[in-house]
Amino acid sequence: MKVKTSITLSASILEQLSSLETKYTNRSKLIEEAIVLFLEKIKKEVRNQNDLSILNKNSDSLNKEALEVLEFQN
C-alpha cells in the first residue's frame, strides 16, 4: 500500500534527481528505491556489528580452538 507524503529537498538535490528521472519512471519511484537501498545498508551494518560483537565476546575461546587445530596438524 502506498501512502502519500511530503518531503523537503534542497534545490541542488532536486536538480540531480530530475537529471536522473529519464532512467526512472518518476521521482517518487527513484526516491523510494534510494530509501530501500539505504535501509538495507543500515540493516547490514547492524547485522555486521552484532556479528563482530559476538566474535569479540568469544575471541579467546575461538583463538584457543584455532591454535589447538594448528597444533594437531603438525
PDB file of N, CA, C, O and CB in Angstrom:
ATOM      1  N   MET A   1       0.841  -1.171   0.000  1.00  0.00           N
ATOM      2  CA  MET A   1       0.000   0.000   0.000  1.00  0.00           C
ATOM      3  C   MET A   1       0.890   1.240   0.000  1.00  0.00           C
ATOM      4  O   MET A   1       1.825   1.340   0.795  1.00  0.00           O
ATOM      5  CB  MET A   1      -0.959  -0.005   1.215  1.00  0.00           C
ATOM      6  N   LYS A   2       0.607   2.152  -0.865  1.00  0.00           N
ATOM      7  CA  LYS A   2       1.359   3.401  -0.952  1.00  0.00           C
ATOM      8  C   LYS A   2       0.658   4.456  -0.108  1.00  0.00           C
ATOM      9  O   LYS A   2      -0.570   4.508  -0.041  1.00  0.00           O
ATOM     10  CB  LYS A   2       1.496   3.875  -2.432  1.00  0.00           C
ATOM     11  N   VAL A   3       1.464   5.296   0.536  1.00  0.00           N
ATOM     12  CA  VAL A   3       0.945   6.391   1.345  1.00  0.00           C
ATOM     13  C   VAL A   3       1.561   7.671   0.828  1.00  0.00           C
ATOM     14  O   VAL A   3       2.780   7.766   0.678  1.00  0.00           O
ATOM     15  CB  VAL A   3       1.250   6.188   2.864  1.00  0.00           C
ATOM     16  N   LYS A   4       0.735   8.642   0.557  1.00  0.00           N
ATOM     17  CA  LYS A   4       1.229   9.921   0.058  1.00  0.00           C
ATOM     18  C   LYS A   4       1.864  10.705   1.198  1.00  0.00           C
ATOM     19  O   LYS A   4       1.304  10.807   2.289  1.00  0.00           O
ATOM     20  CB  LYS A   4       0.088  10.737  -0.595  1.00  0.00           C
ATOM     21  N   THR A   5       3.056  11.263   0.923  1.00  0.00           N
ATOM     22  CA  THR A   5       3.763  12.043   1.924  1.00  0.00           C
ATOM     23  C   THR A   5       4.438  13.232   1.241  1.00  0.00           C
ATOM     24  O   THR A   5       4.453  13.340   0.015  1.00  0.00           O
ATOM     25  CB  THR A   5       4.804  11.168   2.680  1.00  0.00           C
ATOM     26  N   SER A   6       4.975  14.089   2.038  1.00  0.00           N
ATOM     27  CA  SER A   6       5.646  15.272   1.507  1.00  0.00           C
ATOM     28  C   SER A   6       7.022  15.377   2.144  1.00  0.00           C
ATOM     29  O   SER A   6       7.165  15.196   3.353  1.00  0.00           O
ATOM     30  CB  SER A   6       4.811  16.561   1.770  1.00  0.00           C
ATOM     31  N   ILE A   7       8.045  15.673   1.329  1.00  0.00           N
ATOM     32  CA  ILE A   7       9.393  15.876   1.846  1.00  0.00           C
ATOM     33  C   ILE A   7       9.947  17.190   1.309  1.00  0.00           C
ATOM     34  O   ILE A   7       9.493  17.697   0.283  1.00  0.00           O
ATOM     35  CB  ILE A   7      10.319  14.691   1.463  1.00  0.00           C
ATOM     36  N   THR A   8      10.920  17.724   2.008  1.00  0.00           N
ATOM     37  CA  THR A   8      11.577  18.953   1.580  1.00  0.00           C
ATOM     38  C   THR A   8      13.005  18.620   1.198  1.00  0.00           C
ATOM     39  O   THR A   8      13.745  18.032   1.987  1.00  0.00           O
ATOM     40  CB  THR A   8      11.535  20.041   2.693  1.00  0.00           C
ATOM     41  N   LEU A   9      13.394  18.999  -0.018  1.00  0.00           N
ATOM     42  CA  LEU A   9      14.738  18.735  -0.520  1.00  0.00           C
ATOM     43  C   LEU A   9      15.394  20.039  -0.947  1.00  0.00           C
ATOM     44  O   LEU A   9      14.720  20.998  -1.321  1.00  0.00           O
ATOM     45  CB  LEU A   9      14.699  17.737  -1.695  1.00  0.00           C
ATOM     46  N   SER A  10      16.715  20.055  -0.885  1.00  0.00           N
ATOM     47  CA  SER A  10      17.424  21.243  -1.379  1.00  0.00           C
ATOM     48  C   SER A  10      17.293  21.307  -2.900  1.00  0.00           C
ATOM     49  O   SER A  10      17.058  20.294  -3.559  1.00  0.00           O
ATOM     50  CB  SER A  10      18.932  21.216  -0.955  1.00  0.00           C
ATOM     51  N   ALA A  11      17.446  22.494  -3.434  1.00  0.00           N
ATOM     52  CA  ALA A  11      17.308  22.693  -4.883  1.00  0.00           C
ATOM     53  C   ALA A  11      18.335  21.857  -5.647  1.00  0.00           C
ATOM     54  O   ALA A  11      18.022  21.303  -6.700  1.00  0.00           O
ATOM     55  CB  ALA A  11      17.470  24.186  -5.240  1.00  0.00           C
ATOM     56  N   SER A  12      19.543  21.765  -5.128  1.00  0.00           N
ATOM     57  CA  SER A  12      20.583  21.015  -5.845  1.00  0.00           C
ATOM     58  C   SER A  12      20.256  19.519  -5.886  1.00  0.00           C
ATOM     59  O   SER A  12      20.486  18.862  -6.901  1.00  0.00           O
ATOM     60  CB  SER A  12      21.959  21.236  -5.181  1.00  0.00           C
ATOM     61  N   ILE A  13      19.725  18.983  -4.797  1.00  0.00           N
ATOM     62  CA  ILE A  13      19.328  17.559  -4.790  1.00  0.00           C
ATOM     63  C   ILE A  13      18.193  17.336  -5.773  1.00  0.00           C
ATOM     64  O   ILE A  13      18.197  16.358  -6.521  1.00  0.00           O
ATOM     65  CB  ILE A  13      18.900  17.101  -3.365  1.00  0.00           C
ATOM     66  N   LEU A  14      17.233  18.229  -5.773  1.00  0.00           N
ATOM     67  CA  LEU A  14      16.100  18.112  -6.690  1.00  0.00           C
ATOM     68  C   LEU A  14      16.568  18.157  -8.146  1.00  0.00           C
ATOM     69  O   LEU A  14      16.061  17.412  -8.985  1.00  0.00           O
ATOM     70  CB  LEU A  14      15.080  19.235  -6.425  1.00  0.00           C
ATOM     71  N   GLU A  15      17.520  19.017  -8.442  1.00  0.00           N
ATOM     72  CA  GLU A  15      18.060  19.092  -9.804  1.00  0.00           C
ATOM     73  C   GLU A  15      18.741  17.783 -10.192  1.00  0.00           C
ATOM     74  O   GLU A  15      18.576  17.297 -11.311  1.00  0.00           O
ATOM     75  CB  GLU A  15      19.056  20.260  -9.927  1.00  0.00           C
ATOM     76  N   GLN A  16      19.505  17.216  -9.260  1.00  0.00           N
ATOM     77  CA  GLN A  16      20.180  15.949  -9.539  1.00  0.00           C
ATOM     78  C   GLN A  16      19.172  14.826  -9.754  1.00  0.00           C
ATOM     79  O   GLN A  16      19.344  13.986 -10.638  1.00  0.00           O
ATOM     80  CB  GLN A  16      21.131  15.588  -8.396  1.00  0.00           C
ATOM     81  N   LEU A  17      18.126  14.819  -8.943  1.00  0.00           N
ATOM     82  CA  LEU A  17      17.079  13.804  -9.118  1.00  0.00           C
ATOM     83  C   LEU A  17      16.394  13.961 -10.471  1.00  0.00           C
ATOM     84  O   LEU A  17      16.122  12.976 -11.158  1.00  0.00           O
ATOM     85  CB  LEU A  17      16.037  13.898  -7.985  1.00  0.00           C
ATOM     86  N   SER A  18      16.123  15.192 -10.843  1.00  0.00           N
ATOM     87  CA  SER A  18      15.450  15.454 -12.117  1.00  0.00           C
ATOM     88  C   SER A  18      16.310  15.021 -13.295  1.00  0.00           C
ATOM     89  O   SER A  18      15.789  14.554 -14.308  1.00  0.00           O
ATOM     90  CB  SER A  18      15.104  16.938 -12.242  1.00  0.00           C
ATOM     91  N   SER A  19      17.621  15.173 -13.170  1.00  0.00           N
ATOM     92  CA  SER A  19      18.501  14.772 -14.273  1.00  0.00           C
ATOM     93  C   SER A  19      18.538  13.256 -14.437  1.00  0.00           C
ATOM     94  O   SER A  19      18.827  12.765 -15.528  1.00  0.00           O
ATOM     95  CB  SER A  19      19.916  15.304 -14.042  1.00  0.00           C
ATOM     96  N   LEU A  20      18.253  12.506 -13.375  1.00  0.00           N
ATOM     97  CA  LEU A  20      18.224  11.044 -13.443  1.00  0.00           C
ATOM     98  C   LEU A  20      16.855  10.502 -13.820  1.00  0.00           C
ATOM     99  O   LEU A  20      16.704   9.310 -14.088  1.00  0.00           O
ATOM    100  CB  LEU A  20      18.648  10.460 -12.119  1.00  0.00           C
ATOM    101  N   GLU A  21      15.882  11.358 -13.840  1.00  0.00           N
ATOM    102  CA  GLU A  21      14.494  10.916 -13.989  1.00  0.00           C
ATOM    103  C   GLU A  21      14.240  10.141 -15.278  1.00  0.00           C
ATOM    104  O   GLU A  21      13.339   9.303 -15.318  1.00  0.00           O
ATOM    105  CB  GLU A  21      13.578  12.105 -13.937  1.00  0.00           C
ATOM    106  N   THR A  22      15.011  10.401 -16.330  1.00  0.00           N
ATOM    107  CA  THR A  22      14.787   9.671 -17.578  1.00  0.00           C
ATOM    108  C   THR A  22      15.028   8.174 -17.411  1.00  0.00           C
ATOM    109  O   THR A  22      14.445   7.362 -18.129  1.00  0.00           O
ATOM    110  CB  THR A  22      15.689  10.220 -18.676  1.00  0.00           C
ATOM    111  N   LYS A  23      15.902   7.807 -16.445  1.00  0.00           N
ATOM    112  CA  LYS A  23      16.173   6.400 -16.177  1.00  0.00           C
ATOM    113  C   LYS A  23      15.076   5.774 -15.331  1.00  0.00           C
ATOM    114  O   LYS A  23      14.943   4.550 -15.303  1.00  0.00           O
ATOM    115  CB  LYS A  23      17.517   6.243 -15.483  1.00  0.00           C
ATOM    116  N   TYR A  24      14.294   6.582 -14.647  1.00  0.00           N
ATOM    117  CA  TYR A  24      13.233   6.109 -13.762  1.00  0.00           C
ATOM    118  C   TYR A  24      11.900   6.643 -14.248  1.00  0.00           C
ATOM    119  O   TYR A  24      11.829   7.670 -14.923  1.00  0.00           O
ATOM    120  CB  TYR A  24      13.493   6.539 -12.298  1.00  0.00           C
ATOM    121  N   THR A  25      10.850   5.928 -13.891  1.00  0.00           N
ATOM    122  CA  THR A  25       9.537   6.350 -14.373  1.00  0.00           C
ATOM    123  C   THR A  25       9.083   7.653 -13.724  1.00  0.00           C
ATOM    124  O   THR A  25       8.401   8.461 -14.354  1.00  0.00           O
ATOM    125  CB  THR A  25       8.511   5.262 -14.113  1.00  0.00           C
ATOM    126  N   ASN A  26       9.466   7.854 -12.453  1.00  0.00           N
ATOM    127  CA  ASN A  26       9.123   9.118 -11.795  1.00  0.00           C
ATOM    128  C   ASN A  26      10.017   9.335 -10.572  1.00  0.00           C
ATOM    129  O   ASN A  26      10.707   8.424 -10.115  1.00  0.00           O
ATOM    130  CB  ASN A  26       7.627   9.130 -11.380  1.00  0.00           C
ATOM    131  N   ARG A  27       9.985  10.540 -10.067  1.00  0.00           N
ATOM    132  CA  ARG A  27      10.816  10.923  -8.934  1.00  0.00           C
ATOM    133  C   ARG A  27      10.477  10.128  -7.680  1.00  0.00           C
ATOM    134  O   ARG A  27      11.374   9.758  -6.922  1.00  0.00           O
ATOM    135  CB  ARG A  27      10.668  12.402  -8.661  1.00  0.00           C
ATOM    136  N   SER A  28       9.205   9.865  -7.453  1.00  0.00           N
ATOM    137  CA  SER A  28       8.789   9.112  -6.267  1.00  0.00           C
ATOM    138  C   SER A  28       9.397   7.720  -6.265  1.00  0.00           C
ATOM    139  O   SER A  28       9.861   7.241  -5.230  1.00  0.00           O
ATOM    140  CB  SER A  28       7.264   9.017  -6.199  1.00  0.00           C
ATOM    141  N   LYS A  29       9.394   7.064  -7.433  1.00  0.00           N
ATOM    142  CA  LYS A  29       9.956   5.728  -7.532  1.00  0.00           C
ATOM    143  C   LYS A  29      11.462   5.774  -7.260  1.00  0.00           C
ATOM    144  O   LYS A  29      11.993   4.907  -6.566  1.00  0.00           O
ATOM    145  CB  LYS A  29       9.671   5.120  -8.923  1.00  0.00           C
ATOM    146  N   LEU A  30      12.135   6.759  -7.791  1.00  0.00           N
ATOM    147  CA  LEU A  30      13.571   6.896  -7.576  1.00  0.00           C
ATOM    148  C   LEU A  30      13.885   7.091  -6.095  1.00  0.00           C
ATOM    149  O   LEU A  30      14.795   6.451  -5.566  1.00  0.00           O
ATOM    150  CB  LEU A  30      14.123   8.070  -8.393  1.00  0.00           C
ATOM    151  N   ILE A  31      13.148   7.959  -5.428  1.00  0.00           N
ATOM    152  CA  ILE A  31      13.367   8.223  -4.001  1.00  0.00           C
ATOM    153  C   ILE A  31      13.053   6.977  -3.180  1.00  0.00           C
ATOM    154  O   ILE A  31      13.781   6.658  -2.240  1.00  0.00           O
ATOM    155  CB  ILE A  31      12.499   9.412  -3.523  1.00  0.00           C
ATOM    156  N   GLU A  32      11.989   6.275  -3.521  1.00  0.00           N
ATOM    157  CA  GLU A  32      11.635   5.057  -2.793  1.00  0.00           C
ATOM    158  C   GLU A  32      12.730   4.006  -2.923  1.00  0.00           C
ATOM    159  O   GLU A  32      13.088   3.365  -1.935  1.00  0.00           O
ATOM    160  CB  GLU A  32      10.304   4.496  -3.305  1.00  0.00           C
ATOM    161  N   GLU A  33      13.267   3.820  -4.129  1.00  0.00           N
ATOM    162  CA  GLU A  33      14.344   2.857  -4.333  1.00  0.00           C
ATOM    163  C   GLU A  33      15.591   3.260  -3.546  1.00  0.00           C
ATOM    164  O   GLU A  33      16.269   2.400  -2.982  1.00  0.00           O
ATOM    165  CB  GLU A  33      14.676   2.735  -5.828  1.00  0.00           C
ATOM    166  N   ALA A  34      15.898   4.549  -3.503  1.00  0.00           N
ATOM    167  CA  ALA A  34      17.057   5.031  -2.748  1.00  0.00           C
ATOM    168  C   ALA A  34      16.877   4.749  -1.259  1.00  0.00           C
ATOM    169  O   ALA A  34      17.826   4.341  -0.589  1.00  0.00           O
ATOM    170  CB  ALA A  34      17.270   6.542  -2.985  1.00  0.00           C
ATOM    171  N   ILE A  35      15.696   4.956  -0.745  1.00  0.00           N
ATOM    172  CA  ILE A  35      15.427   4.706   0.679  1.00  0.00           C
ATOM    173  C   ILE A  35      15.512   3.217   0.985  1.00  0.00           C
ATOM    174  O   ILE A  35      16.035   2.830   2.029  1.00  0.00           O
ATOM    175  CB  ILE A  35      14.038   5.250   1.077  1.00  0.00           C
ATOM    176  N   VAL A  36      15.006   2.383   0.090  1.00  0.00           N
ATOM    177  CA  VAL A  36      15.090   0.933   0.278  1.00  0.00           C
ATOM    178  C   VAL A  36      16.556   0.501   0.360  1.00  0.00           C
ATOM    179  O   VAL A  36      16.930  -0.276   1.239  1.00  0.00           O
ATOM    180  CB  VAL A  36      14.367   0.185  -0.877  1.00  0.00           C
ATOM    181  N   LEU A  37      17.383   1.009  -0.558  1.00  0.00           N
ATOM    182  CA  LEU A  37      18.812   0.680  -0.530  1.00  0.00           C
ATOM    183  C   LEU A  37      19.468   1.172   0.755  1.00  0.00           C
ATOM    184  O   LEU A  37      20.295   0.472   1.338  1.00  0.00           O
ATOM    185  CB  LEU A  37      19.523   1.286  -1.744  1.00  0.00           C
ATOM    186  N   PHE A  38      19.105   2.364   1.195  1.00  0.00           N
ATOM    187  CA  PHE A  38      19.653   2.922   2.425  1.00  0.00           C
ATOM    188  C   PHE A  38      19.272   2.061   3.624  1.00  0.00           C
ATOM    189  O   PHE A  38      20.117   1.772   4.471  1.00  0.00           O
ATOM    190  CB  PHE A  38      19.164   4.360   2.627  1.00  0.00           C
ATOM    191  N   LEU A  39      18.019   1.652   3.703  1.00  0.00           N
ATOM    192  CA  LEU A  39      17.559   0.814   4.814  1.00  0.00           C
ATOM    193  C   LEU A  39      18.262  -0.541   4.809  1.00  0.00           C
ATOM    194  O   LEU A  39      18.625  -1.053   5.868  1.00  0.00           O
ATOM    195  CB  LEU A  39      16.037   0.617   4.742  1.00  0.00           C
ATOM    196  N   GLU A  40      18.456  -1.125   3.627  1.00  0.00           N
ATOM    197  CA  GLU A  40      19.177  -2.393   3.529  1.00  0.00           C
ATOM    198  C   GLU A  40      20.612  -2.225   4.019  1.00  0.00           C
ATOM    199  O   GLU A  40      21.144  -3.103   4.698  1.00  0.00           O
ATOM    200  CB  GLU A  40      19.164  -2.915   2.078  1.00  0.00           C
ATOM    201  N   LYS A  41      21.237  -1.104   3.677  1.00  0.00           N
ATOM    202  CA  LYS A  41      22.609  -0.829   4.119  1.00  0.00           C
ATOM    203  C   LYS A  41      22.670  -0.721   5.644  1.00  0.00           C
ATOM    204  O   LYS A  41      23.570  -1.280   6.271  1.00  0.00           O
ATOM    205  CB  LYS A  41      23.140   0.473   3.468  1.00  0.00           C
ATOM    206  N   ILE A  42      21.722  -0.009   6.236  1.00  0.00           N
ATOM    207  CA  ILE A  42      21.685   0.149   7.693  1.00  0.00           C
ATOM    208  C   ILE A  42      21.489  -1.213   8.365  1.00  0.00           C
ATOM    209  O   ILE A  42      22.171  -1.522   9.342  1.00  0.00           O
ATOM    210  CB  ILE A  42      20.551   1.128   8.109  1.00  0.00           C
ATOM    211  N   LYS A  43      20.561  -2.030   7.849  1.00  0.00           N
ATOM    212  CA  LYS A  43      20.322  -3.363   8.417  1.00  0.00           C
ATOM    213  C   LYS A  43      21.579  -4.215   8.346  1.00  0.00           C
ATOM    214  O   LYS A  43      21.900  -4.928   9.297  1.00  0.00           O
ATOM    215  CB  LYS A  43      19.170  -4.065   7.681  1.00  0.00           C
ATOM    216  N   LYS A  44      22.296  -4.147   7.224  1.00  0.00           N
ATOM    217  CA  LYS A  44      23.527  -4.916   7.062  1.00  0.00           C
ATOM    218  C   LYS A  44      24.584  -4.448   8.057  1.00  0.00           C
ATOM    219  O   LYS A  44      25.283  -5.270   8.650  1.00  0.00           O
ATOM    220  CB  LYS A  44      24.057  -4.792   5.623  1.00  0.00           C
ATOM    221  N   GLU A  45      24.707  -3.131   8.245  1.00  0.00           N
ATOM    222  CA  GLU A  45      25.672  -2.599   9.204  1.00  0.00           C
ATOM    223  C   GLU A  45      25.351  -3.058  10.627  1.00  0.00           C
ATOM    224  O   GLU A  45      26.259  -3.395  11.386  1.00  0.00           O
ATOM    225  CB  GLU A  45      25.697  -1.068   9.137  1.00  0.00           C
ATOM    226  N   VAL A  46      24.080  -3.075  10.992  1.00  0.00           N
ATOM    227  CA  VAL A  46      23.667  -3.525  12.323  1.00  0.00           C
ATOM    228  C   VAL A  46      23.979  -5.012  12.478  1.00  0.00           C
ATOM    229  O   VAL A  46      24.487  -5.430  13.519  1.00  0.00           O
ATOM    230  CB  VAL A  46      22.150  -3.257  12.555  1.00  0.00           C
ATOM    231  N   ARG A  47      23.679  -5.817  11.451  1.00  0.00           N
ATOM    232  CA  ARG A  47      23.972  -7.240  11.475  1.00  0.00           C
ATOM    233  C   ARG A  47      25.473  -7.486  11.628  1.00  0.00           C
ATOM    234  O   ARG A  47      25.898  -8.319  12.429  1.00  0.00           O
ATOM    235  CB  ARG A  47      23.450  -7.911  10.203  1.00  0.00           C
ATOM    236  N   ASN A  48      26.275  -6.742  10.843  1.00  0.00           N
ATOM    237  CA  ASN A  48      27.726  -6.892  10.921  1.00  0.00           C
ATOM    238  C   ASN A  48      28.252  -6.501  12.299  1.00  0.00           C
ATOM    239  O   ASN A  48      29.155  -7.149  12.830  1.00  0.00           O
ATOM    240  CB  ASN A  48      28.403  -6.046   9.844  1.00  0.00           C
ATOM    241  N   GLN A  49      27.693  -5.453  12.870  1.00  0.00           N
ATOM    242  CA  GLN A  49      28.111  -5.028  14.204  1.00  0.00           C
ATOM    243  C   GLN A  49      27.759  -6.072  15.247  1.00  0.00           C
ATOM    244  O   GLN A  49      28.543  -6.337  16.158  1.00  0.00           O
ATOM    245  CB  GLN A  49      27.469  -3.693  14.565  1.00  0.00           C
ATOM    246  N   ASN A  50      26.579  -6.666  15.116  1.00  0.00           N
ATOM    247  CA  ASN A  50      26.185  -7.745  16.039  1.00  0.00           C
ATOM    248  C   ASN A  50      27.108  -8.950  15.897  1.00  0.00           C
ATOM    249  O   ASN A  50      27.518  -9.546  16.893  1.00  0.00           O
ATOM    250  CB  ASN A  50      24.727  -8.171  15.783  1.00  0.00           C
ATOM    251  N   ASP A  51      27.434  -9.307  14.650  1.00  0.00           N
ATOM    252  CA  ASP A  51      28.341 -10.428  14.415  1.00  0.00           C
ATOM    253  C   ASP A  51      29.718 -10.149  15.018  1.00  0.00           C
ATOM    254  O   ASP A  51      30.308 -11.020  15.657  1.00  0.00           O
ATOM    255  CB  ASP A  51      28.468 -10.708  12.908  1.00  0.00           C
ATOM    256  N   LEU A  52      30.223  -8.940  14.814  1.00  0.00           N
ATOM    257  CA  LEU A  52      31.520  -8.565  15.358  1.00  0.00           C
ATOM    258  C   LEU A  52      31.513  -8.629  16.882  1.00  0.00           C
ATOM    259  O   LEU A  52      32.483  -9.074  17.496  1.00  0.00           O
ATOM    260  CB  LEU A  52      31.908  -7.164  14.889  1.00  0.00           C
ATOM    261  N   SER A  53      30.435  -8.192  17.476  1.00  0.00           N
ATOM    262  CA  SER A  53      30.300  -8.238  18.922  1.00  0.00           C
ATOM    263  C   SER A  53      30.350  -9.679  19.430  1.00  0.00           C
ATOM    264  O   SER A  53      31.001  -9.965  20.435  1.00  0.00           O
ATOM    265  CB  SER A  53      28.995  -7.568  19.355  1.00  0.00           C
ATOM    266  N   ILE A  54      29.668 -10.571  18.741  1.00  0.00           N
ATOM    267  CA  ILE A  54      29.670 -11.993  19.117  1.00  0.00           C
ATOM    268  C   ILE A  54      31.068 -12.571  18.975  1.00  0.00           C
ATOM    269  O   ILE A  54      31.539 -13.293  19.854  1.00  0.00           O
ATOM    270  CB  ILE A  54      28.671 -12.794  18.249  1.00  0.00           C
ATOM    271  N   LEU A  55      31.740 -12.250  17.855  1.00  0.00           N
ATOM    272  CA  LEU A  55      33.101 -12.749  17.650  1.00  0.00           C
ATOM    273  C   LEU A  55      34.056 -12.224  18.715  1.00  0.00           C
ATOM    274  O   LEU A  55      34.879 -12.971  19.243  1.00  0.00           O
ATOM    275  CB  LEU A  55      33.605 -12.359  16.264  1.00  0.00           C
ATOM    276  N   ASN A  56      33.943 -10.942  19.025  1.00  0.00           N
ATOM    277  CA  ASN A  56      34.814 -10.354  20.045  1.00  0.00           C
ATOM    278  C   ASN A  56      34.577 -10.990  21.408  1.00  0.00           C
ATOM    279  O   ASN A  56      35.518 -11.234  22.164  1.00  0.00           O
ATOM    280  CB  ASN A  56      34.592  -8.842  20.130  1.00  0.00           C
ATOM    281  N   LYS A  57      33.315 -11.255  21.712  1.00  0.00           N
ATOM    282  CA  LYS A  57      32.968 -11.852  23.001  1.00  0.00           C
ATOM    283  C   LYS A  57      33.546 -13.260  23.135  1.00  0.00           C
ATOM    284  O   LYS A  57      33.892 -13.702  24.230  1.00  0.00           O
ATOM    285  CB  LYS A  57      31.448 -11.890  23.175  1.00  0.00           C
ATOM    286  N   ASN A  58      33.643 -13.953  22.002  1.00  0.00           N
ATOM    287  CA  ASN A  58      34.111 -15.335  22.009  1.00  0.00           C
ATOM    288  C   ASN A  58      35.524 -15.490  21.460  1.00  0.00           C
ATOM    289  O   ASN A  58      35.962 -16.610  21.196  1.00  0.00           O
ATOM    290  CB  ASN A  58      33.169 -16.192  21.213  1.00  0.00           C
ATOM    291  N   SER A  59      36.238 -14.391  21.285  1.00  0.00           N
ATOM    292  CA  SER A  59      37.538 -14.443  20.613  1.00  0.00           C
ATOM    293  C   SER A  59      38.547 -15.315  21.338  1.00  0.00           C
ATOM    294  O   SER A  59      39.299 -16.043  20.690  1.00  0.00           O
ATOM    295  CB  SER A  59      38.096 -13.056  20.470  1.00  0.00           C
ATOM    296  N   ASP A  60      38.585 -15.261  22.662  1.00  0.00           N
ATOM    297  CA  ASP A  60      39.565 -16.063  23.397  1.00  0.00           C
ATOM    298  C   ASP A  60      39.370 -17.554  23.133  1.00  0.00           C
ATOM    299  O   ASP A  60      40.329 -18.265  22.835  1.00  0.00           O
ATOM    300  CB  ASP A  60      39.464 -15.781  24.899  1.00  0.00           C
ATOM    301  N   SER A  61      38.144 -18.019  23.243  1.00  0.00           N
ATOM    302  CA  SER A  61      37.900 -19.453  23.024  1.00  0.00           C
ATOM    303  C   SER A  61      38.091 -19.831  21.556  1.00  0.00           C
ATOM    304  O   SER A  61      38.574 -20.924  21.263  1.00  0.00           O
ATOM    305  CB  SER A  61      36.479 -19.830  23.481  1.00  0.00           C
ATOM    306  N   LEU A  62      37.720 -18.945  20.629  1.00  0.00           N
ATOM    307  CA  LEU A  62      37.911 -19.231  19.205  1.00  0.00           C
ATOM    308  C   LEU A  62      39.394 -19.288  18.858  1.00  0.00           C
ATOM    309  O   LEU A  62      39.819 -20.150  18.088  1.00  0.00           O
ATOM    310  CB  LEU A  62      37.207 -18.170  18.342  1.00  0.00           C
ATOM    311  N   ASN A  63      40.186 -18.370  19.423  1.00  0.00           N
ATOM    312  CA  ASN A  63      41.624 -18.380  19.172  1.00  0.00           C
ATOM    313  C   ASN A  63      42.266 -19.635  19.757  1.00  0.00           C
ATOM    314  O   ASN A  63      43.136 -20.236  19.127  1.00  0.00           O
ATOM    315  CB  ASN A  63      42.282 -17.122  19.761  1.00  0.00           C
ATOM    316  N   LYS A  64      41.846 -20.035  20.953  1.00  0.00           N
ATOM    317  CA  LYS A  64      42.371 -21.241  21.591  1.00  0.00           C
ATOM    318  C   LYS A  64      42.061 -22.467  20.731  1.00  0.00           C
ATOM    319  O   LYS A  64      42.912 -23.332  20.525  1.00  0.00           O
ATOM    320  CB  LYS A  64      41.777 -21.412  23.012  1.00  0.00           C
ATOM    321  N   GLU A  65      40.830 -22.520  20.239  1.00  0.00           N
ATOM    322  CA  GLU A  65      40.426 -23.649  19.398  1.00  0.00           C
ATOM    323  C   GLU A  65      41.247 -23.685  18.108  1.00  0.00           C
ATOM    324  O   GLU A  65      41.657 -24.757  17.664  1.00  0.00           O
ATOM    325  CB  GLU A  65      38.923 -23.565  19.069  1.00  0.00           C
ATOM    326  N   ALA A  66      41.486 -22.523  17.509  1.00  0.00           N
ATOM    327  CA  ALA A  66      42.279 -22.458  16.275  1.00  0.00           C
ATOM    328  C   ALA A  66      43.707 -22.925  16.521  1.00  0.00           C
ATOM    329  O   ALA A  66      44.270 -23.651  15.703  1.00  0.00           O
ATOM    330  CB  ALA A  66      42.284 -21.030  15.710  1.00  0.00           C
ATOM    331  N   LEU A  67      44.294 -22.519  17.632  1.00  0.00           N
ATOM    332  CA  LEU A  67      45.655 -22.959  17.971  1.00  0.00           C
ATOM    333  C   LEU A  67      45.717 -24.465  18.178  1.00  0.00           C
ATOM    334  O   LEU A  67      46.680 -25.112  17.765  1.00  0.00           O
ATOM    335  CB  LEU A  67      46.152 -22.243  19.229  1.00  0.00           C
ATOM    336  N   GLU A  68      44.699 -25.024  18.814  1.00  0.00           N
ATOM    337  CA  GLU A  68      44.654 -26.469  19.016  1.00  0.00           C
ATOM    338  C   GLU A  68      44.592 -27.216  17.686  1.00  0.00           C
ATOM    339  O   GLU A  68      45.240 -28.248  17.516  1.00  0.00           O
ATOM    340  CB  GLU A  68      43.455 -26.843  19.881  1.00  0.00           C
ATOM    341  N   VAL A  69      43.815 -26.692  16.754  1.00  0.00           N
ATOM    342  CA  VAL A  69      43.707 -27.317  15.431  1.00  0.00           C
ATOM    343  C   VAL A  69      45.054 -27.251  14.724  1.00  0.00           C
ATOM    344  O   VAL A  69      45.479 -28.233  14.116  1.00  0.00           O
ATOM    345  CB  VAL A  69      42.609 -26.623  14.575  1.00  0.00           C
ATOM    346  N   LEU A  70      45.735 -26.103  14.796  1.00  0.00           N
ATOM    347  CA  LEU A  70      47.038 -25.965  14.149  1.00  0.00           C
ATOM    348  C   LEU A  70      48.073 -26.891  14.784  1.00  0.00           C
ATOM    349  O   LEU A  70      48.897 -27.472  14.077  1.00  0.00           O
ATOM    350  CB  LEU A  70      47.517 -24.515  14.225  1.00  0.00           C
ATOM    351  N   GLU A  71      48.041 -27.034  16.097  1.00  0.00           N
ATOM    352  CA  GLU A  71      48.969 -27.940  16.769  1.00  0.00           C
ATOM    353  C   GLU A  71      48.688 -29.391  16.377  1.00  0.00           C
ATOM    354  O   GLU A  71      49.617 -30.184  16.229  1.00  0.00           O
ATOM    355  CB  GLU A  71      48.871 -27.771  18.296  1.00  0.00           C
ATOM    356  N   PHE A  72      47.440 -29.732  16.212  1.00  0.00           N
ATOM    357  CA  PHE A  72      47.053 -31.088  15.822  1.00  0.00           C
ATOM    358  C   PHE A  72      47.566 -31.413  14.423  1.00  0.00           C
ATOM    359  O   PHE A  72      47.932 -32.556  14.150  1.00  0.00           O
ATOM    360  CB  PHE A  72      45.523 -31.252  15.878  1.00  0.00           C
ATOM    361  N   GLN A  73      47.596 -30.419  13.534  1.00  0.00           N
ATOM    362  CA  GLN A  73      48.028 -30.626  12.156  1.00  0.00           C
ATOM    363  C   GLN A  73      49.527 -30.860  12.047  1.00  0.00           C
ATOM    364  O   GLN A  73      49.989 -31.469  11.082  1.00  0.00           O
ATOM    365  CB  GLN A  73      47.638 -29.441  11.311  1.00  0.00           C
ATOM    366  N   ASN A  74      50.285 -30.387  13.018  1.00  0.00           N
ATOM    367  CA  ASN A  74      51.749 -30.555  12.940  1.00  0.00           C
ATOM    368  C   ASN A  74      52.187 -31.859  13.419  1.00  0.00           C
ATOM    369  O   ASN A  74      53.384 -32.147  13.416  1.00  0.00           O
ATOM    370  CB  ASN A  74      52.449 -29.517  13.706  1.00  0.00           C
TER     371      ASN A  74
END
